[in-house]
Amino acid sequence: MRGQTLLCPQVFHAKPRARGLTPIRFGGESSVRRADRLFEIIQSLRRQTLVRARDLSAALEVSERTIYRDIQDLVASGVPIEGEAGVGYVLRAGFDLPPLMFKEQEIEALVLGARIVESWADAELAKAASDVIAKVQAVIPDRLRDYMANTALLAPPHHYMEPISFDVAELRRALRNQLKVRFFYRDAQAEESQRTVRPLCLAYYGPVWLLSAWCELRDDFRTFRLDRIADFTVLGEKFRPEPGKTLHDFLKRDQTWTRSRAAPNGKGVEEPDRGVVSNGKGACA
């Protein structure tokens, strides 16, 4: 088992509490991938003297039988776990996951990226960025850990960003699971319309977040400012990628993310105060 394989942004540490471990959830879902679960079992064994299968089962929200099977697989792969069912398990002293090695520039890129996410994204994604940094720090050599802690690349939180009235984590969930969303949109002329869209991507053009999507009302690509969205709802209707309606198709268009003023010939038409165009048909209208 290789440390690089098990280190994943979707892993959440199960922190010990008085009578067991804190249940682990990711994106509102209780289940975790098996590789993540094995990583969490090892981390729990590293943090505590004795860990019972019952506590691991509650924290990871799987059956005790699954935990017993995972323990057996870890032992078979060379992890020095001792104990037995009904008593508990311990990790023999001296075991550790192989350290991850990074160049200094890679450390800087990782830290700066995480700090930008912490500063500019929604609360759930900001916490995930912080967790990623903590997990990397836990498995890299001391020299790199010190360098990581003292990296002088910052993303100050005190900056202006247009306020958003809904939970962006829900939009990211819809994006991840290919679920349609519905909302009311107010354009630059303060005119409102109801939209049902297929979310394709999110982009940050400070001080605004943008959603690019396939709009059913316009039967074309449109880009929406999140701060102009109201009554946002994730629908239970899934969509499948269709030719001409995918993110790849959207990004193939000329000037998809180009900053420009509206052109008199109608190409590159945009909302006057948004500063983002999409070759005349990507801007919301």
Secondary structure as UniProt FT lines:
FT   HELIX           3..6
FT   TURN            9..10
FT   STRAND          16..17
FT   TURN            18..19
FT   STRAND          20..21
FT   TURN            27..28
FT   HELIX           34..47
FT   HELIX           53..60
FT   HELIX           64..76
FT   TURN            77..78
FT   STRAND          81..84
FT   TURN            85..87
FT   STRAND          88..91
FT   TURN            93..94
FT   HELIX           104..120
FT   HELIX           123..139
FT   HELIX           142..149
FT   HELIX           168..177
FT   STRAND          179..186
FT   TURN            188..189
FT   STRAND          192..205
FT   TURN            206..207
FT   STRAND          208..215
FT   TURN            216..219
FT   STRAND          220..225
FT   HELIX           226..228
FT   STRAND          229..238
FT   TURN            243..244
FT   HELIX           247..252
FT   TURN            254..257
FT   TURN            264..265
FT   TURN            267..268
FT   TURN            272..274
FT   TURN            279..281
//
